[in-house]
Amino acid sequence: MSYIRYLILIISVTVSASVHAQTQTYVIHSPSENEDHYINNVVMTRFKGRFYCMWQSSAKDEDSPDTHVMYSTSHSGKTWSQPKTLAHATDTSFASPGGWIVHDGELTAFINIFRDIKTGGTAHYMTSSDGRHWSGMMRVHMDGGDPMDGIMEQDPHIIDGGRIVGAAHFRPGLKARPIYTDDPTGHGGWKIGRIEMEDRGTQSRGIEPSLYVRADGSIVMLFRDQASSFRKLAAESRDRGESWTRPYLTDLIDSRSKQCAGNLPDGRAFIVGNPATSKDRTTLAVSFSDDGVEFDKAVILRSPDGLSKQRYKGKYKTSGYSYPKAVIHRGWLYVTYSENKEKAMVTRIRIR
C-alpha cells in the first residue's frame, strides 16, 4: 500500500491547462554557436544578496570527458552574469555540480569528480566569502575522517536543529544512500543512514533523491525508480535521517527523471518534477501537500506548448525540462532546470 497518495486526476487536469498566470520564466544562459552546447544539473542558491547558479557544461555530449562546472550570478534572478568556470575538467577527470551550502558568511560549492561515470566519482568542495574568489578543491569527509567515496546529490536540506540531511551515490557505481551530518558547513562528519536498498548491478533501483519534512516531523526521501514503474519511490525516517524504511512505491507519477522536493515557509510540502507515465519530460509541474501525505494540488510551470526547439544534437540530449532544483526567496519559489539539455533556465511562482 502506498503511504504517499497522489490524486492523478488533479495533476491531469492541471497539466492540460495553461501555464499558471503567476509564473515567470527567465534565461540564465543560452549558448551561442561558439559555446558549449550541453547544459544540465542546474542548481541555485542565495548568498549575500545575490543568486548563484551552477551547472555542468560540455561541448556536445552528456558526461563526456570535457564536462566541467560553470556558474553565473544575479541580483534579481531575471538577468544573469556571463558564466565563468568554477571547476575544470582535466586530462584524467571531469566535474559536475554537487549543490550548495551557505553558513556563517561562507558559500560552499560541492563538486563531484569522475574518472568514469560508470564506476562513480568522489565528492569535493570549494569555498568563497565573496562569491568571486574561491579556495582550492578539497575532499568531503565522512564521520571517521575518511574521504567520501561517492558523489553528492545537489540539494542537501537543513532541518530543525541545524542537521544537514541529503543523499550521495557511493561507489562502486552509483548506489544511492541517505546521508547526514551535524557539521553546519557540510565539509565533513557525514554518516550513512541505515536503509535497505535494492541494487541493480552498478546502481541502486532508486537514484537521484530529494526530500521534504512532513507535518509530524518525519523526513520523506523520494527516489527516481530505475525499474521503470513511472512512479516515485519513497523512504521515511523518524529519527532525523539516522534510519529509514525500505523504499516503497508511491502513487506519484514520474517520467523517471530527477526531481526536487522541500517545504514552504508555512510547512507545506512541495515536489517539482515531470509528471508522466513515460519518459516524456515536456511538462514541468509543482505539486503541493498540506500534510506531506496527500499531494492534491498542482500547478504547471512549463508546458509542451512553451518548449523551444532543440538547437543542437548530442548524446543523451533529451528534449524537455530536465533535473529541476528549487530555492525559496521573498515569497517566490524559484525552480532551475535545463531546457532540452542546452539552456539553463529558471521559472518562479508566487507562494500563497
N, C-alpha and C positions, 0 to 999 in steps of 0.2 A: 504494500500500500504506500502511495506517495504521501509524505508528510507536508510537502510544499505543493500547494494546489495552484493551478493557473487556469483562468477562465478563457479558454481558447476562443469562444465566441466574442469576447470583449476585444481581444487583440485582432481578430479577423475583421471586425467592423472598423476598428481604428486604422488598420493598415490600408483598408480600401478608401479611407477618407483622405483629404488633402493634408499637407503639412500644417502643423499647428500654427496659428496666427502669431504666437509669441515666440517662435523660434527665429534665430538669426544665425546665418552661416557666413564664415569668413575663410579666406585662403591664407594659410600660414606660409606655404611655399609650393609653387608650381614651377617645375623645372623648365628651363629653356632647352633648345636643341643641343647646346654645348655642355649641359649639366647632367648629373646622374638622373636616370630615368626610372629608378626603382626606389620607392619610399614605403616604409611600413613601421609598425610598432611606434606609433606617435603617442607620446605621453607628456603631460603638462603638470606644472606646479606653480605656486605663487611664492615669491621671495622678495622682500624689501621693496614692495610697491610695483613689482613687475611680474608678468607671466614668463615662465621659462618652458620651452617645449623642445624635446629631443626626439630623434627618430633614427632608424637605421637607413642607410643610403648606399646604393651601389650603382654601377654604370647601367646594368641591364637586368640581372637575374637575382632571384631570392637566395640569400645565404651563400653568395659567391665569395671567393677569396678576397675580393676587394671591398667587402662590406665594412662600413665604418659608421660612426655616430656623429650626426650633425645636430646643432641646436640653434634656436632663434629666440628672441625675446620681444615682449610687447608690454606697453603700459596699459592699454585699453583692451587687448585681446582682439582688436579689429585689424590693426596694421602691424606688421611684423618686420623685424630687422632682417638684413641679409644673413643667411645662415653661415655659421662657422663650424669648423671641425672640432669636435670635443674629444673623440678617441679615434685614432688612426688604425687602419689595417697595416699589418707588417708582412714580411715575406713568409712568415710561418703561422699567422693567426689573423682572424678578423673579429670585429667588435659589434655588439648590438646593445640596445638600451636595457637597463635593469631597474629603472624607476628612480624616484627622488625621495629624499627625507630633508626636512628643514628643522633645525634645532639650534637654539641659542645663538642666533645670528650667523649660522653657518649653513650653507647649501651643500648637500651631498648628492652626487650623481653616481648611481650604481651602473657599472659597465660589465657586461658579460663577454668573456673572451673565449673564442672557439678555435680549435685547430681543425676539427672535423665536426660538422653538425650532427652526424650520426652517432658519434661517440660522446657528444655532450661538451660542456665547457665549464669554466670556473668563474666565480663572482669576484669582482674588484670594485673599487670606488675611488672617486676624486672629490676634493672639497674646494669650496671657494667662499670667501667672506664678502665678495662684492659682485659675484656673478660674471666677472670678466677674467680674473686671474685664477688659475686652477693649480692645485697641487699635482704631484705626480701620481701615477696609478699605484694603488695599494690593494692588498688582498683582504677580502671579508673573512672573518674568523668565526669558528664555532665556539661553543662554551668552553671546551677544553683547551682552546688555543690553536687547534689545527685549522688550516685554511679550508674554507667551504669548497667541497668538491662537487660543485653544481652551479647552476645559474639561477639568478633571482628573477621571480616574476615581477612585473612592472609596477604593481600597486600595493606596497606594504601599508597596512592600516594601523593607526594608533588608536587603541581602545582605552576605556576608562582606566585610570591608574598609570598611564604612560607606556604600557607594554605595546610593543610592535608585533603584530601578527601578520604573516604573509605566507608565501609559498616559494619553494625552489624546486628545480628539476635536477636530481642528482645523477651522477654517473655510476656505472656505465650506461650510456644512452640518456634518455630523458624520463626519469622516474619522479613524478610529482609527489611532494610531501609537504604538509603544513609545517611551518617553522615559526618560532617566536623568540624574542629577546627582550630583556629589560634594560638594555643599553639604549638610551634615547637617541644616540647618533645612528644606530643600526650598523656600526662598523664591526661589531663583534658580539660575543655572548650568545650566539644563535643556538637554539636547540630544536631538534626534530620532534614534532608532535607524534604521539603514538596513534597509528592508524593502520588498518588492514586494507591494503590496496591491491587491486587486481592488475598484474603486469601482463603485457602483451609483447614479449620479445624485448626490443630495445627501448620500449617506453611503457608507461603505465596506461591503463584504459582511460583514466581521467587525467587530463592535462590542462595547462593554462588556466588555473583557477583564480577566482576573485572571491570576496566575502562581504558580508554585512552582519550587523548585530540585531537580533530580534528584541522585541519589547521585553521579554523575560530575561535578557542579558546573555543568552546563549549565542554563540557565533555560528553562522551558516556559511560554509565554503562551497562554492559552485564550481563544477568542472565541465569542460568540453568532453563529450563522450566519443572516444575514438572507435567505439563499436558501432557507430552509425545508427543509434536509436533515434537520432534527431530530437533528443530531449536532453536536458541538463542533468548531470549527476550532482548530488549534494551530500555533504557530511556535516555533522553538528558537534560542537564542543561546548560543554557546560563548565569547564574549568580553565577558561581563558587561554585556550589553544594547546593545552598540555596533552589532552587525549581527545580522540574523535571517534564518532560512529563509523561503521563501514559505509562507504558511499552507496547511495540508493538512487534509483531513477525517480525524477520528479515529473510533473505534468508540464514543465516549462519547455515549450517547443524551441528548437535551436537548430541553426543551419550547420552545426558542427564547426563553430568558429570561436575565437577568443571573445570573452565578454568582460564587462566590468560591473561591479556592484558596490553599494555603500549605503550610507544613511544621510538623510537630510537633517538640517539642524533641529527639526521638531521630532526626530527619531524615526520617521517613516523610512522604510527600506526602498531602494530602487535597484533595478537591473537594466543595463543597456546591452543590447545585442541585436542579432539578426534573426527575427522570428520566422522560421520557415521549416518545412518538413523535407527539405532537400538542401543541397549545398549552395542555394541561392542567397547571396548577400546584398541584394539590391534594395532591401528595406532595412533601415536602421531605426529602432524604436526604443523607448524607455518605458518600463512598467513600474508601478508603484504598489506598495502594500502598507497598510496601517499596522499590521501585527507581524509582518515577516513570514506569514504562513500563506495567506491568500493574496495573490497578485491580481487584483480585479480592475485596475485602471492602467491604461497605456496611451502613449502619445507617440505619433510618428515624428521622427527627427529629420530623416531624409527618405525620399520615396524613389521608386524606379523612374518616375517622370522627370525627376531632377538630376538624374545621373548623367554625367558628361560621357562623351565617347572616349574610350581608351585611345591614347595617342601613340603609345609605344608598346612593342611586344617584348616579352621576356619570360623566363622560366618561372612557373607558378604565379604569374601575374593575373590573379583573379579579378574579374570585374566586380564592382560594387563597393560597399563601405566596410572596411576591414579593421578589426582589432581596436575597438573603442576603449578609451580610458577617460575618467571623469574627475573634475575638480569643482568644488563649490566656492563661490566668491560673491559677496554682497547681493544675495538673493537670486543668483543665477546658477544654474547647473551647466558647466562647460563640458562638452564632450569632444575629445580629439580623436581622430581616426584617419585612415588612409583611404582616399578615393581612387579606385582602380589600381591601387598599389603604386601610384606615381604622383600623387599630390597629398600634402599634409594639410588637413582641414580641421576646423573647429566649428561646432554648432552649439549655441547656447539657448536655454529655455528658462523663462522666468519661473521661479518656485513660488507657489501659492500655498 
